[in-house]
Amino acid sequence: MSEFVSLVTSIRDCTLCAAHLPLGPRPVLQVGTTAKILIAGQAPGRIVHETGKPFDDKSGERLRNWLGVTPAQFYDPNIFAIVPMGFCFPGTGSSGDLPPRRECGATWHDNLFEQLPQLELKIIIGAYAMDYHLGNRQSKTLTQTVERWQEFLPDYLPLPHPSPRNNIWLRRNAWFETEVVPNLQARVKELLE
């Protein structure tokens, strides 16, 4: 078994933080050794936990629209790697899902990304993913980081979460869908050709 396959199997079998997960462990990720595009998100929500399929919800519909891809393209691990900061549903708090568990990043991420050197575009969704992938290059707020999207190209593109909970953010920041989304679609199309 290759090192990559062994690592992915270990992630899928992980129970490291089982005691802290209200629905138990069910690591959700999608990876392939030829994928050129990474979707780096937060953590699976309740629906994704149930289906075991990343972004299999309203957020995923919006994200695929932003990317300009079909579900078949999106769910092809040879095109898209989907690696959240937390692989399991962390539970729900007073204002939405809890933050991703830190154990995933500390245990798995560095090793996994070493196995994915072919990635050409990393689409970074939300503050927790930005902390890991952009570090001190990000701005004070998510909005300020996304406003600087051009500075991160061609390797990274920071996005807000596509959740329906962000409808107000999207209305207040109309520039995102008029400026960022067409450029995101063009970059994805370029990598798919």
Residue pairs with C-beta under 8 A, 6 or more apart in sequence:
1 9
3 115
4 33
4 115
7 108
7 111
7 112
7 115
8 29
8 31
8 112
10 108
11 27
11 29
11 87
11 108
11 112
12 27
12 29
13 27
14 25
14 27
14 87
14 104
14 107
14 108
15 25
16 25
16 103
16 104
16 107
17 25
17 88
17 101
17 103
17 104
18 24
18 25
20 90
20 91
20 101
21 88
21 89
21 90
21 91
21 101
22 89
22 91
22 92
23 46
23 49
23 89
23 91
25 88
26 44
26 49
26 52
26 88
26 89
27 87
27 88
28 44
28 48
28 49
28 52
28 53
28 54
28 84
28 87
28 88
29 54
29 82
29 83
29 84
29 87
30 54
30 75
30 77
30 80
30 81
30 82
30 83
31 77
31 81
31 82
31 83
31 112
31 116
32 76
32 77
32 78
32 79
32 81
33 115
33 116
33 118
34 78
34 118
35 77
35 78
35 79
35 80
35 81
35 116
35 118
35 119
36 79
36 118
36 119
36 120
36 121
36 191
37 79
37 80
37 81
37 119
37 120
37 121
37 122
37 123
37 188
37 191
38 80
38 81
38 82
38 83
38 116
38 119
38 121
38 122
38 123
39 54
39 55
39 63
39 80
39 81
39 82
39 83
39 123
39 125
40 83
40 84
40 85
40 122
40 123
40 124
40 125
40 129
40 132
40 133
41 54
41 55
41 82
41 83
41 84
41 85
41 125
41 126
41 129
41 161
42 84
42 85
42 86
42 97
42 99
42 100
42 125
42 126
42 128
42 129
42 161
43 84
43 85
43 86
43 87
43 88
43 89
43 90
43 97
43 99
43 100
43 101
43 128
44 54
44 84
44 86
44 87
44 88
44 89
45 57
45 59
45 89
45 97
46 89
46 92
46 97
47 56
47 57
48 54
48 55
48 56
48 57
48 89
49 88
49 89
53 75
54 60
54 82
54 84
55 63
55 64
55 74
55 82
58 163
58 164
59 161
59 162
59 163
59 164
60 74
60 162
62 162
62 163
62 164
63 74
63 125
63 162
64 70
64 71
64 74
66 159
66 162
66 181
66 184
66 185
67 74
67 123
67 184
67 185
67 188
68 184
68 185
68 188
68 189
69 80
69 188
69 192
73 79
73 80
73 192
74 80
79 192
81 116
81 119
83 109
83 112
83 113
84 100
84 104
84 129
85 100
85 104
85 105
85 109
85 128
85 129
85 132
86 99
86 100
86 101
86 102
86 104
86 105
86 128
87 104
87 108
88 101
88 104
89 97
90 97
90 98
90 99
90 100
90 101
91 97
91 98
92 98
96 165
99 128
100 128
105 132
109 132
113 119
120 154
120 155
120 191
121 154
121 155
121 156
121 157
121 187
121 188
121 191
122 133
122 155
122 156
122 157
123 156
123 157
123 159
123 184
124 130
124 133
124 134
124 156
124 157
124 158
124 159
125 158
125 159
125 160
125 161
125 162
126 142
126 159
126 160
126 161
127 142
130 138
130 142
130 145
130 158
131 138
133 156
134 145
134 152
134 156
134 158
137 152
138 145
138 158
139 145
139 147
139 148
142 158
142 160
143 160
143 169
143 173
145 158
146 158
146 159
146 160
146 173
146 176
146 180
147 175
148 158
149 157
149 158
149 180
149 183
150 183
152 158
153 183
153 187
154 187
157 180
157 184
157 187
159 180
159 184
160 166
160 169
160 170
160 173
160 176
170 176
170 177
